């Protein structure tokens, strides 16, 4: 497999990209076990080639990079695992623009033991700081005759941590739906350390409010009921496999039809999906109101030009595109993406899922 460079040119960052994808790693990209101390130790000592990628995740991430999307990784794994994780991503042919890991050793030296498993006090400040930094860089580079567009974002997480809560709160901070007082209250209820709350508030005040987050995609690694996420509104899409995730990104116009079919083909060849199961995945996402039912004809056209594809995959993809029109009609009738939702973060923070 071709091994690519781990990072891009520093000028190709979140302040200049047309679109940004922010990815978690454990249980989102990687099939990681850390539910027991033994699992955690085993994971820490796995070689890069022993680490397992969730089916289709690598294909989707590679296709998003090829589409010009800037990839930024924010993981709760400790900083000491950086080399092994970076080597794994290189083995998978993944290119990224930033890679942030949790400073657990620093937290231990500062006796911040609560921070070792807390995700709200780690991920939310890191996300807001990254956006604030990108906004400042965009403002610095802009000229009267050349306005650098502010990129929108797609976020990827899982149901094993607090990703849906953190990502939704981040999205509402960026669009100005959360007042400074509300943010401070939620941060206090979430037991953030005082200096972290202060830094978060400072970065949040420096952001120019706008609709930034287009989609929050939550991998149902623990098979959580999708209805558990309805409190966050239709912006959050719980998904079972990465073909479903690819469909959502495709309908948002961030991924081309060949990219969607490439993800589907990998699932067929490497993970024994067939055309019927792929079509059922589409129907499931549509039935839950997350698909507009658009672009089916584009997928059919792209299949005819998709090269190279093993004949086994092409046969199953033909079955898929044959079944999609009926599923798309049903999806359009069930679409609920425009439903307004107000999230009660002060209530949800008391029960949001922290890493064990």
Buried (B, 14 or more C-beta within 10 A) or exposed (E): EEEBEBBBEEEBBBBBBEBBBBBBBBBBBBBBBBEEEEEBEEBEEBEBEEBEBBBBBBBBBBBBBBBEBBBBBBBBBBEEBBEBBBBBBBBBBBBBBBBBBBBBEEBEEEEBEEBBBBBBBBBBBBBBBBBBBBBBBBEEEEEEEEEBEBBBBBBBBBBBBBBBBBBBBBBBBBBEBBEEEBBBBBBEBBBBBEEBBBBBBEBBEBBEEEEBBBBBBBBBBEEBEBEBBBBBBBBBBBBBBBBBBBBBBBBBEBBBBBBBBBBBBBBBBBEEBBBEBBBBBBBBBBBBBBBBBBBBEBBBEBBEEBEEBEEEBBBBBBBBBEBBEEBBEBBEEBBEBEEEEEBEBEEBBEEBBBBE
